[in-house]
């Protein structure tokens, strides 16, 4: 039934009921109108208006649901759809709206994948330049400082050794940046080893206690999925260090028959469920890239759980 005929039918029911009551009810209207008759007429009008409003609310409820979803839909949280039962203009509108969301989510996933691949390529390029150019130059400076310090007399030797130590710390920081930009351990030794290295480095630099639980018999995932899991863990730990004011962090990686689940939780001050900064939005972009689901679960009193659920279909490494 079209929307026009639906509204027409609702109004026809109300007006027909009112006409029937006027025809068969033992009520007359005098001239001039008596007070009791006026009360009855006004009461009948109020009843008709209320009935008409209720029926219209029921009839137009699907449009209200479409409007609410339009104002709250988030393409980084795929799968938000409305049931489209029956026939007619309203059902067709809902089906069209759902199809539009399918296209937008597909296009968003494709564009996000292109952007993230470009970012990873740029990360690799910068890491390579830092390693080859800056790292080698600073290594040469360290060697030159060591030779100069060995040949110099006091107090110049002490000053040169102090500069040498500062340069060595800077070189270590450059190497740490290279590891963050391009996780070579991930490419060489796999996901679990990369996560162990990541959490060890995190604990060393932040002083937080890190508890790791990694299953040993994980399925062989494709490189793209492993990179997303690694980057989500990296960004989650960065958020903990910057915002959580926590003392302990737990990182776990496990799997079932159909999913691989990465979970990062802390005992910090928690995060408002409605607030999502650039870091979490970036994690959602990465989850969308591989068809995974990212859940941000605030604790009852403190702490936050970040959980990435990756479906195994399409994520298993393909052997040639």
ABEGO torsion letter per residue (X at the ends): XBAAAAAAAAAAAAAAAAAAAAAABBBBBBOBBBAAAAAAAAAAAAAAAAAAAAAAAAAAAAAAAAAAAAAABBAABBGBBBBBBEBEAAAAAAAAAAAAAAAAAAAAAAAAAAAAAAAAAAAAAAAAAAAAAAAAAAAAAAAAAAAAAAABBOAAAAAAAAAAAAAAAAAAAAAAAAAAABBAAAAAAEAAAAAAAAAAAAAAAAGBBBBBBBBAABBBBBAAAAAAAAAAAAAAAAAAAAAAGBABBBBBBBBBAABBBBBBBBABAEBBAABBBAAAAAAAAAAAAAGBBBBBBBBAABEBBBBBBBBABGABBBBX
